Amino acid sequence: MGCQYFSPGEHGADTFTIALPKLTFGRGCLSEAGARAAARGMSRVALFTDSFLKDSSYLETVQKSLQRAGVTSEIFSDIRIEPDDATILNAGRFIAQGNFDGVVSLGGGSVMDTAKTSMLYGLYPVDDFLDYFSPPIGAGIPVPGKLLPHMACPTTSGTGSECTSVAVIRINDLNSKFVLGSPLLMPDEALIDPSCCDSLPGNIIASTGFDLLSHAIECYTAKAYTRWAKIDDPLKRPYLQGANPWSDLAATRALEIVGEFIERGVNDASDSEARDQLMWGATLAGMAFGNSGTHLPHGLSYGVTQLMHDITTDGYSVESPFIPHGISVIASAPAIFRYTAEAAPQRHLEAANSLGAKAWDAGEDEAGEVVAGRIIELMKNTAMPNGIGDLGFGEADVKPLAASAVRQVRAIANSPRETNLQDIENIYAAAISYA
């Protein structure tokens, strides 16, 4: 099936590129930060974290490791969960004024994305913040040059940002989030210590775990790289290039991990095996989508977070309105995969079975229901919202949600099925609740 899915087409890409940071995985590996930073020539680092981790044992471990290696650090922790352009400009000034020769980030996706983009705007400021974003919202100006060496240390099992060349930033004037991508944004090294997840509430494990799930299944069902237009200059080939044989490997294993371990990891904080596996699955899914790209679940999630109102989420000490990224992504996913399965039914069945659906005899006409049914089952068993209705949205919100999401051009184009505004409206309507 893989070879057939990647059959070359006229004027389509015939090569793909894989890029990864150097990865270290295992309990206790945060203590290696100093030696690894020094080996990269760092002597004074900008240490990014957030207000929740600033007094944590994890940050203390990293700081002491840096000190032992003779590396000095200065902390930046004024980071908004779901960072916005104001956060990035503030962090950029910190980089510009700090005389740093390296960056270490410790936290979730918000921290790592802030670290990535702070270097861009601190080292290469522009007149208009949107200049580095792709059209239609930005000018698509390429990143002008190299950034500082960056060591990323995730503390949640979902984002995968330590493995990707993208950052998600809220643009305040547009009241929505958009993706900023460049190969130069990818961290040089990552330390993935699953012990960081030991103390997390189950609801955070669930929301980040469903982000991991969606990364993996979106990668596996994305439009094949051979259906994207061929790029003559190999140095301009984006890593968000569509599904490819390598991303399939990482995505499939990540789906298997979620199917086996997410319920255990959410429902039993003492199950270190499950939480360690989910951390590894998040890394695999990050490797996958960092080299293929996501599609409609992530694209439509930004409509949800733009128009959310009067809502908070258990386990997160964030003022209303706030919906964690993984929840905003998964709430529409069953409806989306019912829609996209028509374009690649076998891929959807394979993904569902990797996720534990056990529907090996299902026909291609059943693919959408099989994958949606398995995702809904996992959502129910981990107390996730039953669609966007549980997030405060109803029929009257369908058109505004679609009008917001349709701006996510790259994600929509990476769907295996061509998708227009009316299709997006239909998906949101179907995602209000699930039986």
Buried (B, 14 or more C-beta within 10 A) or exposed (E): EEEEBBEEBEEBBEEBBBEBBEBBBBEEBBBBBBEBBBEBEBEBBBBBBBEBBEEBEBBEBBBBBBEEBEBEBEBBBEBBBBBBBEBBBBBBBBBBEBEBBBBBBBBBBBBBBBBBBBBBBBBBEBEEBBBBBBEEBBEEBEBEEEBBBBBBBBBBBBBBBBBBBBBBBBBEEBEBBBBBBBBBBBBBBBBBBBBBBEEBEBBBBBBBBBBBBBBBBBBBBBBBBBBBEBEEEEEEBBBBBBBBBBBBBBBBBBBBBBBBBBBBBBBBBEBBEBBBBBBBBBBBBBBBBBBBBBBBBBBBBBBBBBBBEEBEBEBBEBEEBBBBBBBBBBBBBBBBBBBBBBBBBEBBBBBBBBBBBEBEEBEEEBBBBBBBBBBBBBBEEBEBBBBBBBBBBEEEBBBBBBBBBBBBBBBBBBBBBEBEEEBBBBBBBBBBEBE
